[in-house]
């Protein structure tokens, strides 16, 4: 076969060998056709008159059904084709007078408590953000905060809670415009560990402006930024556990107090006084006096000082941002000498006393209510305190209103596939610890709200500003809006309910599937229990988070037996909290046994560290096994480097080690756990295994045996990775359940689920999906955008469906939609009889697979006025760049 196809690159010929069995009823011939993106067009790809293609593909039938892909991207060489970017920070002319200046709460994580809130410090020509937790990009997209305007990002701690959104943010900025942007990133010395970890998947140019600081040899604050607009200093808090420990703190535990000081506003210049009393004639000396410089009088032999002719100056406002994650940090805060100059009391009337106008507390409520912390707060007289830690008051209403509105509408239409989001009930929202603060002898203390402002300038508007706080959204409001907009949706919802009506189910099913293929219920689904398996699609968008769709993550709920995650993009934890509620999400994370990652692109793994760190915290002190992470080998470099910041409590296994040949090697006990698929000199080596990545086969076999044991414990028979065509070391996965015994004692085969990851259509996916119960396949682009799909090695809607049809798949779920389709992708129902499109938080129980395709037309009714919606031009440009 290989000899008859000399045009195929060696690194992809094995795909044909692996697909040696005939494809029954397949519309795809088994051929892979690479093209050069440098001279690509549809005419050169599909036209029989293209001589260049004929010269290279003389032995291949010209057909649009061939598997075609971008070879340079698949091998990772597309980056070489791109012009190197310097990603310099763009300088801006500052405005010292700053007619507008304020601090604003960016409420990421307020409702789900999965990440630290961020704070925006806004000036006319400068923007500063404090903390970049997961979901910051998505939040800024919804609230139209332009990330391209951000100059500096400051981290109060270096951990997944405060910096989980930083990798995606840096990649997004690097893709803006022709040149790309970078941003100054500041953090304590631990920031170096995070930078080292991110090097495995973020271009070095995007991180050239990362700057770590401390510890300082003096008690004075560390000055980071000092210009005519603002002075920002850092005070480090390093907790000591005991006097016996050699080192007081370990990596990831240092927290920072940021002090933001605006310059004073000079008093009004008294022209009459300068001219008549001190004899200074109009001219350049007036501006010198106003700038703080003393001058000689023109009429008298005296020196005129600014204080002689200027009114009293107005001190510049001061804002403190405080992050004390534990009471140990609070003890350090209470004893910090560098903060003493900022303390005030009613009796302190000295000119040198600094008055702190506002303190934004990022500390959790368990700490802010502690005696130590309360005592520290009392040191600031008449200061406005804003409690921006995790307060239960903020849990009742969703922060991401756009996606929450979609979720509520889908829940009304089809609660079986879209259960009600797991927010806290309203009665719990009032049980806050805020009363302890408000009753103490302090300045005013308020709980932070999303987009709450504290105005710093102009002075006329100084103080709390609630004008930007969004109106509260409830599910009942959304349903009322829906019924008003689409009155017929009520009847549609009733129709859907009939699919689950046992009394009429048999008649309805027979009628609906009478003339369709794949109507026979697979034996694996006969009398299947609802607690067998459920697929929860946590993120269904591509490239970067958007208002309506988060990035890739699929939660496989095996109920009491445990759970798996397939891909884990940024914000996965937040999505779990939205689906299951706070306590339910914690339980979901606790029972995670394995996380499988398809490839190294950030939209598929940037949420991994946050999930693993939380799981480690939740299981601390309990008997448990580390989570098994299966992923491409470069991911191991990131996780190993990141573990210097936080304990992730995991073991890593290369996707290649879970290929079918590797499992066969385990069964034969020959010790070669990687099998022949990726062995040295094999055709697949150059694409899926880079020569510069060492392989430790001695550790693979025990890890593979451990994975086999875990799979058996959670009722699974197989977890098999297979190579796909997207980028170097990209994979799909097969998850197969073990056999079960029905009530009659008969052995029933287990279900089979296949996930494509990101991929062009390829023979490996067809073979892996053979007779699968469910295929979850990416469908990034609509059929009309085949050129873009080819260039980026993604699939179109029809291509994904054809893959499933060729393999005899029972049900196909399409996901990973381009963010250019904000709510619902462009689809053609004519060939989707066994297919459904995915939405965020969609939950597909295996017992409901039979009715899944019939829900699709109702989605089109729900979104009939929103089939096409223009997204922000910057968002589309960023997606294309990424």
C-alpha positions in Angstrom: 0.0 0.0 0.0 2.7 2.5 0.9 4.7 1.8 -2.3 1.6 2.6 -4.3 1.3 6.0 -2.7 4.8 7.6 -2.9 3.4 11.2 -2.3 2.6 10.5 1.3 5.1 11.7 3.9 6.6 8.9 6.0 5.2 10.4 9.2 1.6 9.8 8.1 1.8 6.6 6.0 1.2 4.5 9.1 -2.3 6.0 9.4 -3.1 3.9 6.3 -1.6 0.7 7.8 -3.5 1.2 11.0 -6.7 1.4 8.9 -6.1 -1.9 7.0 -9.6 -3.3 7.6 -12.1 -2.3 4.9 -14.5 0.6 5.7 -18.0 -0.7 5.3 -20.5 1.8 3.8 -17.8 4.5 4.1 -17.9 7.5 1.9 -14.2 8.1 2.5 -11.4 6.4 0.6 -8.5 5.7 2.9 -6.1 8.4 1.6 -4.5 11.3 3.3 -3.7 14.2 1.0 -1.3 16.9 2.4 -1.2 20.3 0.9 1.0 23.3 1.2 -0.7 26.3 2.9 1.7 28.6 1.2 0.0 28.1 -2.2 -3.3 26.8 -1.0 -6.7 27.3 -2.7 -9.7 25.1 -3.3 -9.0 25.1 -7.0 -5.6 23.6 -6.4 -7.0 21.1 -4.0 -10.0 19.8 -5.9 -9.6 20.8 -9.5 -8.5 18.0 -11.9 -6.7 20.7 -14.0 -4.2 21.4 -11.3 -1.0 20.1 -12.7 0.9 20.6 -9.5 -1.4 18.3 -7.6 -1.5 15.8 -10.4 2.3 15.5 -10.4 2.3 14.6 -6.7 -0.9 12.6 -6.5 -1.0 10.6 -9.7 -1.9 7.4 -8.0 -4.7 8.9 -5.9 -8.3 9.3 -7.2 -9.3 13.0 -7.3 -12.2 13.2 -4.9 -13.4 15.7 -2.4 -14.0 12.8 -0.1 -10.3 12.2 0.5 -8.8 13.0 3.9 -7.0 16.3 3.2 -5.0 18.2 5.8 -2.4 20.9 6.3 0.9 19.0 6.6 3.0 21.9 7.9 0.6 22.5 10.7 0.3 18.8 11.5 4.1 18.7 11.9 4.3 22.0 13.8 6.2 23.9 11.1 3.4 26.4 10.5 5.0 28.6 13.3 8.1 28.9 11.2 6.1 30.4 8.4 4.9 33.2 10.6 6.9 36.4 11.0 8.5 36.7 14.4 6.9 39.2 16.6 8.7 41.4 19.1 5.4 42.0 21.1 6.7 45.4 22.5 4.6 47.4 24.9 3.1 50.4 23.1 4.1 53.6 24.9 1.3 56.1 25.7 1.5 59.7 26.5 0.4 60.0 30.1 -2.0 62.6 31.4 -0.8 63.7 34.9 -4.0 65.6 35.6 -6.1 62.4 35.2 -9.6 63.8 34.9 -10.9 60.3 35.5 -9.4 57.7 37.9 -11.1 54.9 39.8 -10.7 51.4 41.2 -13.3 48.9 40.0 -14.2 45.3 41.1 -14.2 42.8 38.2 -16.4 40.1 39.6 -14.7 37.0 38.2 -15.5 34.0 40.4 -17.8 36.0 42.7 -20.8 33.7 42.1 -18.9 30.4 41.7 -16.0 31.0 44.1 -13.6 29.2 41.8 -11.1 32.0 41.4 -10.0 35.3 42.9 -11.8 38.5 41.9 -9.8 41.0 39.8 -9.5 44.7 40.4 -9.1 47.3 37.6 -7.2 50.5 38.4 -8.3 52.9 35.7 -6.6 56.2 34.5 -7.1 58.2 31.4 -4.1 56.7 29.6 -3.2 53.7 31.7 -4.9 50.5 32.9 -3.8 48.2 35.7 -5.4 44.9 36.6 -4.7 43.1 39.9 -5.0 39.3 39.6 -5.9 37.3 36.5 -7.8 34.3 37.6 -9.6 31.9 35.2 -12.5 33.5 33.4 -11.0 37.0 33.3 -11.0 37.0 29.5 -14.6 35.8 29.3 -15.6 38.5 31.8 -13.9 41.3 29.9 -15.5 40.1 26.6 -19.0 40.3 28.1 -18.5 43.7 29.8 -16.5 45.2 26.9 -13.3 45.8 28.8 -10.7 46.0 26.1 -7.7 43.8 27.1 -5.6 45.6 24.5 -5.7 48.7 26.7 -4.2 46.9 29.8 -0.7 48.0 30.6 0.2 46.1 33.7 -1.1 43.0 35.5 -0.2 42.5 39.2 -0.5 39.1 41.0 -1.3 39.2 44.7 -0.2 35.5 44.9 1.2 33.2 42.3 -1.1 30.2 42.1 -4.0 28.9 40.0 -6.6 30.9 41.9 -5.0 34.3 41.0 -3.1 33.5 37.8 -5.2 30.7 36.1 -6.3 33.1 33.4 -2.8 34.5 32.7 -1.7 31.9 30.0 -4.8 32.5 27.9 -4.6 36.2 28.3 -1.0 36.3 27.1 -1.8 34.2 24.1 -4.8 36.4 23.3 -2.7 39.6 23.5 0.0 38.1 21.4 -2.6 37.5 18.6 -4.0 41.0 18.5 -3.3 42.9 15.4 -0.4 42.4 13.0 2.3 42.9 15.6 0.7 41.4 18.7 0.8 42.9 22.2 2.5 42.0 25.4 1.8 43.2 28.9 3.8 43.9 32.0 3.2 41.1 34.5 4.3 41.6 38.1 4.4 39.2 41.0 6.5 37.9 43.9 9.6 35.8 43.2 7.4 32.7 42.7 6.3 34.3 39.3 9.6 32.8 37.9 8.2 29.3 38.5 5.0 30.1 36.6 7.0 31.6 33.7 9.1 28.5 33.5 6.0 26.3 33.4 4.3 28.4 30.7 7.3 28.2 28.4 6.1 24.7 27.2 3.1 26.2 25.3 3.4 30.0 25.3 5.9 31.9 23.0 8.8 33.3 24.9 8.1 36.7 23.3 4.8 36.9 25.1 6.5 36.7 28.5 9.4 39.1 28.0 7.8 41.6 30.2 7.2 39.4 33.3 8.9 40.8 36.3 9.3 39.3 39.8 10.2 41.1 42.9 11.3 40.5 46.5 12.1 39.7 49.1 13.4 43.1 50.2 16.4 43.7 52.5 14.7 46.8 54.0 11.3 47.2 55.6 10.3 49.8 53.0 7.7 48.9 50.4 9.2 47.7 47.0 8.4 50.4 44.4 7.3 48.8 41.1 5.8 51.7 39.1 6.5 55.4 39.8 5.4 57.9 37.2 3.5 61.2 37.1 0.2 59.3 37.2 0.6 56.7 40.0 3.1 55.1 42.4 2.5 51.4 43.0 4.5 49.6 45.7 4.5 46.1 47.1 4.7 44.8 50.6 5.3 41.0 50.9 3.7 38.8 53.5 5.6 35.6 54.2 3.8 33.4 56.8 5.8 31.5 59.4 4.4 28.2 60.5 6.8 27.6 63.4 10.2 28.9 64.7 11.7 25.5 64.1 11.2 25.6 60.3 14.3 26.7 58.4 12.2 28.5 55.8 9.1 30.4 56.8 7.2 30.0 53.6 7.3 27.8 50.6 6.7 28.5 46.9 3.2 29.7 46.1 2.5 31.0 49.7 3.9 34.5 49.5 1.1 37.1 49.2 1.3 40.8 48.4 -0.2 44.0 49.7 -0.2 46.6 46.9 -0.2 50.3 47.7 -1.4 52.6 45.0 -0.7 56.3 45.6 -1.8 59.1 43.3 0.2 62.3 43.3 -1.2 65.3 45.2 -3.1 68.0 43.3 -1.3 71.4 43.7 -3.3 74.2 45.1 -4.6 77.1 43.0 -1.9 79.7 41.9 -2.7 83.2 43.2 -1.7 85.5 40.4 -2.5 88.7 42.3 -0.5 87.6 45.3 2.5 86.7 43.2 2.4 90.0 41.3 1.5 92.6 43.9 2.9 91.1 47.2 5.9 89.2 46.0 6.8 91.2 42.9 6.9 88.3 40.4 6.1 89.5 36.9 4.0 87.3 34.6 6.1 84.9 32.5 8.0 81.7 32.8 8.5 82.1 36.6 4.7 81.5 37.1 4.9 78.0 35.6 8.1 77.3 37.6 6.3 78.2 40.8 3.3 76.0 39.8 5.6 73.1 39.2 7.1 73.4 42.7 10.2 75.4 42.0 11.3 78.5 44.0 12.2 81.7 42.0 13.7 85.2 42.6 11.4 88.1 42.9 11.6 90.6 40.0 11.0 93.7 42.3 12.3 92.7 45.7 15.4 91.0 46.9 13.7 87.8 48.1 13.2 84.2 47.1 9.6 83.3 46.4 8.6 79.8 47.3 5.6 77.9 45.8 3.9 77.8 49.2 3.9 81.7 49.2 1.7 81.9 46.1 -0.1 78.5 45.9 -3.2 77.5 47.8 -3.1 74.4 49.9 -2.5 71.2 47.9 -4.9 68.3 48.0 -3.3 65.0 49.0 -3.5 62.2 46.4 -5.8 59.4 47.2 -4.3 56.1 48.4 -5.8 52.6 47.7 -4.6 49.4 49.3 -5.2 45.9 47.8 -4.8 43.3 50.5 -4.7 39.5 50.0 -4.4 37.4 53.1 -5.3 33.8 52.2 -4.8 32.5 55.7 -4.7 33.7 59.3 -1.0 33.1 59.3 -0.8 35.8 56.6 -3.0 38.0 58.7 -0.6 37.7 61.6 2.2 38.9 59.4 0.0 41.8 58.1 -0.6 43.0 61.7 3.1 43.1 62.4 4.2 44.6 59.0 6.4 47.7 59.8 6.2 49.0 56.2 2.5 49.7 56.7 2.8 51.8 59.8 3.1 55.1 57.9 -0.4 54.5 56.5 -2.2 53.9 59.8 -4.4 56.8 61.0 -6.6 57.7 64.0 -9.1 60.5 64.8 -6.4 62.2 66.9 -3.7 62.1 64.2 -3.6 65.6 62.6 0.0 65.7 61.6 0.8 67.0 58.1 2.9 63.9 57.3 0.2 61.4 58.1 -0.9 59.5 55.0 -4.6 58.9 54.7 -5.8 55.7 53.0 -9.0 56.4 51.2 -10.0 52.8 50.3 -8.9 49.2 51.1 -10.0 46.4 48.8 -9.8 43.2 50.7 -9.2 40.1 48.5 -8.9 38.0 51.6 -11.6 35.3 52.2 -14.4 36.0 54.6 -13.0 33.4 57.1 -9.9 35.6 57.4 -11.5 39.0 57.3 -13.7 38.0 60.2 -10.8 36.8 62.4 -9.7 38.9 65.4 -6.3 39.5 64.0 -7.6 40.9 60.8 -10.3 42.9 62.5 -7.7 44.5 64.7 -5.6 45.5 61.7 -8.6 47.1 60.0 -9.2 49.3 63.1 -5.9 50.9 62.4 -7.4 52.9 59.5 -9.7 55.7 60.6 -12.6 56.6 58.2 -11.3 54.4 55.4 -13.7 52.8 53.0 -13.4 49.0 53.2 -14.5 46.9 50.3 -14.7 43.1 51.0 -14.0 41.4 47.7 -13.2 38.0 49.0 -15.6 35.1 48.6 -18.9 36.3 50.2 -22.0 34.2 50.0 -24.0 37.4 49.3 -22.6 37.2 45.7 -23.7 33.7 44.9 -27.3 34.2 44.2 -26.9 36.0 40.9 -24.7 34.9 38.0 -21.8 37.2 36.9 -21.7 35.9 33.3 -25.2 37.0 32.5 -25.1 36.2 28.7 -24.3 32.5 29.1 -26.6 32.2 32.2 -29.5 33.6 30.1 -28.8 30.9 27.4 -28.6 28.2 30.1 -31.9 29.3 31.6 -33.6 29.3 28.3 -32.3 25.9 27.4 -33.4 24.6 30.8 -36.9 25.8 30.2 -37.0 24.2 26.7 -35.4 20.8 27.7 -34.6 20.3 31.4 -33.7 16.7 30.7 -30.6 17.7 28.7 -30.1 21.0 30.5 -30.7 20.7 34.2 -31.1 23.8 36.3 -27.8 25.5 37.1 -26.5 24.7 40.5 -26.4 28.2 42.1 -26.9 28.7 45.8 -30.5 29.1 46.9 -31.5 32.7 47.8 -32.0 32.0 51.5 -28.3 31.1 51.8 -27.2 34.2 50.1 -28.0 36.4 53.2 -26.0 34.3 55.6 -22.8 36.4 55.3 -20.1 37.2 57.8 -20.5 40.9 56.8 -22.3 41.7 60.0 -19.2 41.2 62.0 -17.4 43.9 60.0 -20.3 46.4 59.9 -20.8 46.2 63.6 -17.2 46.8 64.5 -15.6 50.2 65.2 -14.3 50.7 61.7 -14.8 53.0 58.7 -17.6 51.9 56.5 -17.4 48.3 55.3 -19.3 47.0 52.3 -19.4 43.8 50.4 -18.0 44.1 46.9 -20.4 43.8 43.9 -19.6 43.2 40.3 -18.3 46.4 38.6 -18.6 48.4 41.8 -16.4 51.5 41.5 -14.5 53.6 44.0 -13.9 57.0 42.3 -10.5 58.6 43.0 -10.9 61.6 40.7 -12.5 64.0 40.0 -12.8 65.0 43.6 -16.5 66.0 43.1 -17.3 62.3 42.5 -14.9 60.8 45.1 -16.1 57.6 46.8 -18.4 54.6 46.1 -20.1 54.6 42.7 -22.7 51.9 42.0 -23.8 53.2 38.6 -22.1 50.4 36.7 -23.4 47.5 38.7 -25.4 45.3 36.4 -29.0 44.6 37.2 -29.6 41.3 38.9 -30.7 38.4 36.7 -33.0 35.5 37.9 -34.1 32.5 35.9 -37.7 33.5 36.3 -37.0 36.8 34.6 -35.3 35.0 31.7 -38.2 32.6 31.3 -40.7 35.5 31.2 -38.6 37.2 28.5 -38.5 34.0 26.5 -42.3 33.4 26.7 -42.8 37.0 25.6 -40.4 36.8 22.7 -41.3 33.2 21.5 -44.8 32.4 22.8 -44.8 29.0 21.0 -41.8 27.8 23.0 -44.2 26.7 25.8 -45.8 24.2 23.4 -42.4 23.1 22.1 -41.2 22.4 25.7 -44.3 20.2 26.2 -43.6 18.3 23.0 -40.1 17.6 24.2 -41.4 16.3 27.5 -43.4 13.6 25.7 -40.1 12.0 24.6 -39.7 11.0 28.2 -43.3 10.1 28.8 -43.1 6.3 29.4 -46.8 5.9 28.7 -46.4 7.2 25.1 -42.8 6.6 24.6 -43.1 3.4 22.5 -45.5 4.9 20.0 -43.6 8.1 19.6 -40.3 6.5 19.1 -41.7 4.1 16.5 -43.2 7.0 14.6 -40.1 9.2 14.8 -37.6 6.6 13.7 -39.6 4.6 11.3 -37.8 5.7 8.2 -34.4 6.6 9.6 -31.1 4.6 9.8 -29.5 3.7 13.1 -32.9 3.3 14.7 -32.2 0.0 16.3 -31.2 0.5 19.9 -27.7 -0.8 20.5 -27.7 -3.8 22.9 -25.4 -1.8 25.3 -28.2 0.6 25.9 -31.0 -1.9 26.6 -32.4 -1.2 30.1 -29.4 0.9 30.9 -29.6 2.6 34.3 -29.6 6.4 34.6 -26.6 6.1 37.1 -24.5 4.3 34.5 -22.9 7.3 32.7 -23.6 10.9 31.8 -21.7 13.2 29.5 -21.6 16.8 30.7 -20.2 19.2 28.1 -18.7 21.9 30.2 -17.1 23.9 27.3 -18.1 23.7 23.6 -16.3 26.6 22.0 -12.9 26.9 20.4 -9.8 29.0 20.7 -10.7 31.3 23.6 -13.7 31.8 25.9 -16.6 33.8 24.7 -19.8 35.3 26.2 -21.8 32.2 25.3 -19.3 29.3 25.1 -16.4 28.3 27.3 -13.4 26.4 25.9 -13.1 22.6 25.7 -14.0 20.3 28.6 -16.1 17.2 28.8 -17.0 15.7 32.2 -17.7 11.9 32.2 -19.8 11.3 35.3 -19.8 7.6 36.3 -21.7 8.5 39.4 -20.8 6.5 42.5 -17.9 4.9 40.7 -16.0 8.1 39.9 -15.5 10.4 37.0 -13.2 11.4 34.1 -12.4 14.7 32.4 -11.6 14.8 28.7 -9.8 18.1 28.1 -9.7 20.9 30.7 -9.7 24.4 29.2 -9.6 27.5 31.2 -12.6 28.0 33.4 -13.5 24.3 33.7 -13.8 24.5 37.5 -16.2 27.5 37.1 -18.3 25.5 34.7 -18.5 22.6 37.1 -19.7 25.0 39.8 -22.3 26.4 37.5 -23.5 22.9 36.7 -23.4 21.2 40.1 -23.3 24.1 42.6 -20.4 24.7 45.0 -20.7 21.6 47.1 -21.6 19.4 44.1 -18.6 20.7 42.1 -16.3 19.9 45.0 -17.6 16.4 45.1 -17.2 16.1 41.3 -13.5 17.1 41.7 -13.0 14.8 44.6 -14.1 11.7 42.6 -12.0 12.5 39.5 -9.8 9.6 38.8 -8.3 10.4 35.4 -8.0 13.5 33.2 -7.2 13.0 29.6 -5.8 15.9 27.5 -5.9 15.8 23.7 -3.1 18.2 22.7 -1.0 21.1 24.1 -3.1 24.0 22.8 -4.1 26.2 25.8 -7.8 26.1 25.1 -7.7 22.4 26.0 -5.6 22.3 29.2 -5.2 25.8 30.7 -7.7 24.8 33.5 -5.9 21.7 34.5 -3.7 23.1 37.3 -6.7 24.7 39.0 -8.6 21.4 39.0 -5.7 19.4 40.3 -4.7 21.9 43.0 -8.3 21.9 44.3 -8.6 18.1 44.2 -5.3 17.9 46.2 -6.7 20.4 48.8 -10.1 18.7 49.1 -8.5 15.2 49.7 -5.8 16.4 52.0 -5.6 14.2 55.0 -7.8 11.5 53.4 -6.7 8.2 52.0 -6.7 8.5 48.2 -4.7 7.9 45.1 -3.2 10.6 42.9 -5.1 11.7 39.8 -3.9 10.1 36.6 -3.2 12.7 33.9 -3.0 11.3 30.4 -1.7 13.8 27.8 0.9 14.7 25.1 4.4 14.6 26.5 5.0 18.4 26.4 2.2 18.7 29.0 4.4 16.9 31.5 7.0 19.6 31.3 4.4 22.2 32.2 3.0 20.1 35.1 6.4 19.3 36.5 7.4 22.9 36.5 4.1 24.1 37.9 4.3 21.7 40.9 7.0 23.9 42.4 4.2 26.4 43.0 1.3 24.1 44.1 1.0 20.4 44.9 -1.0 18.8 42.1 -1.0 15.3 43.5 -0.9 13.6 40.1 0.9 11.0 38.0 1.5 11.6 34.3 1.1 9.1 31.4 1.9 10.0 27.8 -1.0 9.6 25.4 1.3 7.4 23.3 1.5 5.0 26.2 -2.2 4.4 26.0 -2.4 3.6 22.3 -3.8 0.2 21.4 -0.4 -1.2 20.7 0.8 -0.1 24.2 -2.1 -1.9 25.8 -1.3 -5.0 23.7 2.3 -4.7 25.0 1.0 -4.6 28.5 -1.1 -7.8 28.0 1.9 -9.6 26.4 4.1 -8.3 29.3 7.1 -7.8 27.0 8.0 -4.6 28.8 7.8 -2.3 25.8 4.9 -0.2 27.0 5.0 2.2 24.1 4.6 -0.6 21.6 5.7 -0.4 18.0 3.5 2.6 17.1 6.0 5.2 18.2 9.1 3.2 18.5 12.4 4.6 17.2 12.5 4.9 13.4 8.7 4.2 13.1 6.8 6.3 10.5 4.9 8.1 13.2 7.9 9.1 15.2 8.6 12.4 13.5 5.1 13.8 14.0 3.9 12.4 17.3 7.3 12.0 19.0 9.9 14.6 18.8 13.5 13.4 19.0 14.4 16.0 21.7 11.9 14.5 24.2 13.3 11.7 26.3 11.2 8.6 27.0 11.5 6.7 30.2 10.0 3.3 29.4 10.8 1.9 32.8 8.2 4.2 34.4 5.5 3.6 31.8 4.7 0.0 32.5 3.8 0.5 36.2 1.8 3.6 35.3 -0.1 1.7 32.6 -0.9 -1.1 35.1 -2.1 1.5 37.6 -4.4 3.1 35.0 -5.8 -0.4 34.1 -6.6 -0.9 37.8 -8.3 2.5 38.1 -10.3 1.8 34.9 -11.5 -1.5 36.3 -12.5 0.1 39.6 -14.7 2.7 37.8 -16.3 0.1 35.5 -14.4 0.8 32.3 -12.7 -1.7 30.1 -10.6 0.6 27.9 -9.1 4.1 27.5 -7.3 4.1 24.2 -5.6 7.1 22.7 -5.2 7.3 18.9 -3.3 9.9 16.8 -5.2 12.5 14.9 -4.2 15.2 12.3 -4.1 18.6 13.9 -0.8 19.6 15.3 2.2 17.6 16.7 1.2 15.1 19.3 -2.6 15.5 18.9 -4.9 12.7 19.9 -8.4 11.4 20.1 -9.6 8.9 22.7 -11.9 5.8 23.0 -13.5 5.1 26.3 -15.3 1.8 26.6 -17.4 0.5 29.5 -17.0 -3.0 30.8 -19.7 -5.6 30.3 -22.6 -5.7 32.6 -25.1 -8.3 33.6 -28.8 -7.6 33.2 -31.7 -8.7 35.4 -32.0 -12.0 33.5 -28.3 -12.8 34.0 -27.3 -12.0 30.5 -24.0 -10.3 29.7 -24.5 -7.0 28.0 -21.6 -5.3 26.1 -20.5 -2.0 27.5 -21.0 1.3 25.6 -18.3 2.9 23.6 -17.6 6.6 23.5 -15.2 8.3 21.2 -13.8 11.9 21.4 -12.0 13.3 18.4 -10.1 16.1 20.1 -9.2 18.7 17.5 -8.7 17.1 14.1 -9.2 17.0 10.4 -11.1 14.0 9.3 -8.7 11.1 9.3 -8.8 7.3 9.0 -7.7 6.8 12.6 -10.9 8.5 13.8 -13.0 6.4 11.5 -11.4 3.2 12.7 -11.5 4.2 16.4 -15.2 5.1 16.0 -16.3 1.9 14.5 -19.7 1.0 15.9 -19.3 3.5 18.7 -22.3 4.3 20.9 -21.4 8.1 20.9 -18.9 10.1 18.9 -18.1 13.6 20.1 -16.5 15.2 17.2 -15.2 18.7 16.7 -17.0 20.8 14.1 -15.2 24.1 14.2 -16.4 25.5 10.9 -19.6 25.5 8.8 -19.4 23.7 5.5 -18.9 26.9 3.5 -15.6 27.6 5.4 -13.8 24.5 4.2 -10.7 26.5 3.3 -10.2 27.7 6.9 -10.9 24.2 8.2 -8.2 22.8 5.9 -5.7 25.5 6.7 -6.1 25.1 10.5 -6.6 21.3 10.5 -10.1 21.4 11.8 -13.4 19.8 10.6 -16.5 21.2 9.1 -20.0 20.2 10.3 -20.7 17.8 7.4 -17.2 16.3 7.6 -17.7 15.4 11.3 -21.1 13.9 10.6 -19.7 11.9 7.6 -16.9 10.5 9.9 -19.6 9.2 12.3 -21.8 7.8 9.5 -18.8 6.0 7.9 -18.0 4.3 11.2 -21.6 3.3 11.9 -21.8 5.4 15.0 -25.2 5.4 16.8 -25.1 9.0 18.0 -22.9 12.0 17.0 -22.5 15.1 19.2 -20.8 18.1 17.5 -18.7 20.5 19.6 -15.8 22.9 19.5 -17.5 25.5 17.5 -15.8 28.6 16.2 -16.6 31.7 18.4 -17.9 33.3 15.2 -21.0 31.3 15.9 -21.8 32.9 19.3 -25.0 31.0 20.2 -25.8 28.3 17.6 -23.6 27.2 14.6 -24.7 27.1 11.0 -26.2 23.7 10.4 -28.0 21.7 7.7 -30.6 19.4 9.2 -30.9 17.3 6.1 -28.0 15.0 7.1 -28.3 15.2 10.9 -30.8 12.4 11.6 -28.5 10.9 14.3 -26.7 14.1 15.3 -27.1 16.8 17.9 -25.1 20.0 18.5 -23.6 20.7 21.9 -24.1 23.6 24.3 -22.3 24.5 27.4 -23.6 22.6 30.5 -25.5 20.1 28.3 -25.9 16.8 30.2 -26.4 13.7 28.1 -27.4 10.6 30.0 -26.8 7.3 28.2 -30.4 6.4 28.9 -31.5 9.4 26.8 -29.4 8.8 23.7 -32.3 7.6 21.7 -34.2 10.9 21.8 -31.1 13.1 21.5 -31.3 14.0 17.7 -35.0 14.9 17.9 -34.2 17.9 20.2 -32.1 19.6 17.4 -35.1 21.3 15.6 -36.2 22.8 18.8 -32.9 24.5 19.3 -33.4 26.3 16.0 -36.8 27.5 17.2 -35.2 28.8 20.4 -32.6 30.7 18.5 -34.6 31.5 15.4 -33.9 35.2 15.6 -30.2 34.7 16.6 -28.9 32.3 14.0 -26.4 35.0 12.8 -25.0 37.5 15.2 -22.0 39.7 14.6 -19.3 39.2 17.2 -16.9 41.9 18.2 -14.3 42.4 15.4 -11.4 42.2 17.9 -12.7 38.8 19.2 -12.9 37.3 15.6 -9.5 38.7 14.8 -8.0 37.2 18.0 -9.6 33.8 17.3 -8.2 33.7 13.8 -4.8 34.7 15.1 -4.9 31.9 17.6 
